[in-house]
Amino acid sequence: MRVAIIGAGPAGLTAAETLRGYDRKIEIVMLSAEPFPPYAPPAMADYFLTGRKETIFWKGEDVARRLEVDYRENVRVVAVRPAEKRIALEKGDAIEYDRLVIASGSSLYAPIPGRELPGVYDFKSLSAARALVERGKAKAGGKALILGAGFIGVEIAILLRELGMGVTVIEMADRVMPRMLDLETAEIVLGAMRERGITVRLGTKAAAFLGKRKATGVQLESGERTRADVYVAATGVKPHVEFLEGSGIETGWGVRVDGHLRTSAEGIYAAGDVAETFDRMTGERYVHAIFPNAVEQGKIVALNLLGFETRYAGAETMNSLKHLGLPVMAVGAMAGEEELRARHGNALRKIFVTNGRIVGFRLAGDISAAGVLHSLMLRRTDVGALRNRLLDPRLSAGALALDAMRGESGMRIGA
Ligand SMILES: Cc1cc2nc3c(=O)[nH]c(=O)nc-3n(C[C@H](O)[C@H](O)[C@H](O)COP(=O)(O)OP(=O)(O)OC[C@H]3O[C@@H](n4cnc5c(N)ncnc54)[C@H](O)[C@@H]3O)c2cc1C
């Protein structure tokens, strides 16, 4: 059997590694539009800050050789033809497959006029990040303007500040990381950003990048024009599905998949940021573009390709902020029928409960409770009797298990 994998990110690489772990004979061809060994995007900022390669090339730079994968770098897929079991490449060649895995990830989503102008940078791929960092280094001491204070925008702000730039972030919402954080946690993050000398303008909307041959400024909706040495778009991400147009493979926001991560076309699966799966807690269709989901989906796809009928349990929303000097963690919903809250300075724990079950939580300053809260949430444990324990700074799985054994928590072990 010949399996072709489009994309060598965490989803594609995990699919390849899992296939190879079970079967030495399967022929695997993996394609990447970029000229690098398979890498982990969450480690890009660390890579540029420290030069460390171990985390970015998370399976080793020689992983394709070790897995005996026919890895083709710098190769862009431009079309998929399910009826012929062929994929067409940008340079005119084609590749045949028996089974196909679409793991093409996501790209920048920036619906702002002028976005295509030279001089507008982003941080959505290693190629793009490298170009931005080179520009930042060349303009050290100059000014950077970042549109979007989402998770990636905040990471870029910290990175460019570390490179010695004066950084301003423009965000149209009333808080930083609006899709991830409730207002109170966002304010703690905002404070930490400002302490680092980053300027954040909330409630401010950009209308366009200005310039003819290159970006020369940003026009705000208020009419104000603002200039900088480096412009960055960090306004969101969108599944990489353009090359599937005309293939007949069903897409919505991402590639639509069923509970086994099969697309609408026979023998074709999708995994990672490109796949529109469903939320593990709510069952709603969603693209949760995070690393652990990509890895898990890559594994599930491979198992199904190998003939193990494996259902996907659903995607999670979970993210943590690195490099801020203040750990922050966001998991699941950011509101519930009830809110449990404890705060000591910048250490905040907020737990959202609906029908007696944890539906989400936000942690700042001290994230040591994340593991146990996450586990209670996924297991849908009734936490009615645990209210006070959940806010205890010493909360741990061990402590809860001890309570349960003594019959003090109201929780059954394994509940
Ligand atoms: C700066 C940054 C920080 C992040 N931090 C975190 C974090 O802290 N925690 C977390 O959980 N998640 C984080 N994420 C998200 C996480 O990186 C993604 O969820 C994950 O990389 C998705 O993996 P993937 O394999 O689906 O896609 P990707 O990693 O995007 O890989 C897709 C690959 O497909 C290739 N490709 C696309 N189209 C084509 C084509 N037509 N032909 C050939 N190849 C193609 C691309 O070049 C790319 O290499 C971060 C992302 C970024 C950008």
The ligand as a Tripos MOL2 file, in Angstrom:
@<TRIPOS>MOLECULE
LIG
   53    58     1     0     0
SMALL
NO_CHARGES

@<TRIPOS>ATOM
      1 C1          3.5670   30.5710   16.5300 C.3       1 LIG1
      2 C2          2.6980   29.3990   16.8860 C.ar      1 LIG1
      3 C3          2.6570   28.9750   18.2090 C.ar      1 LIG1
      4 C4          1.8500   27.9140   18.5510 C.ar      1 LIG1
      5 N1          1.8270   27.5110   19.8450 N.ar      1 LIG1
      6 C5          1.0520   26.4930   20.2180 C.ar      1 LIG1
      7 C6          1.0390   26.0290   21.5720 C.ar      1 LIG1
      8 O1          1.7110   26.5750   22.4330 O.2       1 LIG1
      9 N2          0.2660   24.9620   21.8870 N.ar      1 LIG1
     10 C7         -0.4790   24.3310   20.9530 C.ar      1 LIG1
     11 O2         -1.1550   23.3610   21.2920 O.2       1 LIG1
     12 N3         -0.5060   24.7410   19.6650 N.ar      1 LIG1
     13 C8          0.2360   25.8040   19.2760 C.ar      1 LIG1
     14 N4          0.2380   26.2160   17.9740 N.ar      1 LIG1
     15 C9         -0.6390   25.5120   17.0040 C.3       1 LIG1
     16 C10         0.0450   24.2500   16.4850 C.3       1 LIG1
     17 O3          1.3150   24.5760   16.0100 O.3       1 LIG1
     18 C11        -0.7930   23.6260   15.3810 C.3       1 LIG1
     19 O4         -2.0370   23.2380   15.9140 O.3       1 LIG1
     20 C12        -0.1050   22.4070   14.7570 C.3       1 LIG1
     21 O5          1.1320   22.7470   14.2000 O.3       1 LIG1
     22 C13        -0.9870   21.7960   13.6720 C.3       1 LIG1
     23 O6         -0.3090   20.7630   13.0660 O.3       1 LIG1
     24 P1         -0.6620   20.3240   11.5760 P.3       1 LIG1
     25 O7          0.2670   19.2100   11.2690 O.co2     1 LIG1
     26 O8         -2.1030   20.1280   11.4410 O.co2     1 LIG1
     27 O9         -0.3420   21.6030   10.6890 O.3       1 LIG1
     28 P2          0.9950   22.4660   10.4480 P.3       1 LIG1
     29 O10         1.8910   22.3920   11.6300 O.co2     1 LIG1
     30 O11         0.5110   23.8000   10.0120 O.co2     1 LIG1
     31 O12         1.7110   21.7300    9.2340 O.3       1 LIG1
     32 C14         1.1290   21.6950    7.9630 C.3       1 LIG1
     33 C15         2.2200   21.5140    6.9470 C.3       1 LIG1
     34 O13         1.6140   21.3090    5.6810 O.3       1 LIG1
     35 C16         2.3410   21.9680    4.6910 C.3       1 LIG1
     36 N5          1.4420   22.2650    3.5730 N.ar      1 LIG1
     37 C17         0.3520   23.0590    3.5800 C.ar      1 LIG1
     38 N6         -0.2180   23.1130    2.3660 N.ar      1 LIG1
     39 C18         0.5180   22.3230    1.5640 C.ar      1 LIG1
     40 C19         0.4530   21.9630    0.2050 C.ar      1 LIG1
     41 N7         -0.5080   22.4260   -0.5990 N.pl3     1 LIG1
     42 N8          1.3960   21.1330   -0.2880 N.ar      1 LIG1
     43 C20         2.3840   20.6360    0.5010 C.ar      1 LIG1
     44 N9          2.4900   20.9490    1.8100 N.ar      1 LIG1
     45 C21         1.5750   21.7710    2.3350 C.ar      1 LIG1
     46 C22         2.8320   23.2230    5.3840 C.3       1 LIG1
     47 O14         3.9800   23.7180    4.7470 O.3       1 LIG1
     48 C23         3.1100   22.7310    6.7880 C.3       1 LIG1
     49 O15         4.4410   22.3390    6.9370 O.3       1 LIG1
     50 C24         1.0550   27.2580   17.5730 C.ar      1 LIG1
     51 C25         1.1130   27.6920   16.2410 C.ar      1 LIG1
     52 C26         1.9340   28.7420   15.8890 C.ar      1 LIG1
     53 C27         1.9880   29.1880   14.4590 C.3       1 LIG1
@<TRIPOS>BOND
     1     1     2 1
     2     2     3 ar
     3     2    52 ar
     4     3     4 ar
     5     4     5 ar
     6     4    50 ar
     7     5     6 ar
     8     6     7 ar
     9     6    13 1
    10     7     8 2
    11     7     9 ar
    12     9    10 ar
    13    10    11 2
    14    10    12 ar
    15    12    13 ar
    16    13    14 ar
    17    14    15 1
    18    14    50 ar
    19    15    16 1
    20    16    17 1
    21    16    18 1
    22    18    19 1
    23    18    20 1
    24    20    21 1
    25    20    22 1
    26    22    23 1
    27    23    24 1
    28    24    25 2
    29    24    26 1
    30    24    27 1
    31    27    28 1
    32    28    29 2
    33    28    30 1
    34    28    31 1
    35    31    32 1
    36    32    33 1
    37    33    34 1
    38    33    48 1
    39    34    35 1
    40    35    36 1
    41    35    46 1
    42    36    37 ar
    43    36    45 ar
    44    37    38 ar
    45    38    39 ar
    46    39    40 ar
    47    39    45 ar
    48    40    41 1
    49    40    42 ar
    50    42    43 ar
    51    43    44 ar
    52    44    45 ar
    53    46    47 1
    54    46    48 1
    55    48    49 1
    56    50    51 ar
    57    51    52 ar
    58    52    53 1
@<TRIPOS>SUBSTRUCTURE
     1 LIG1         1 GROUP 0 **** ****
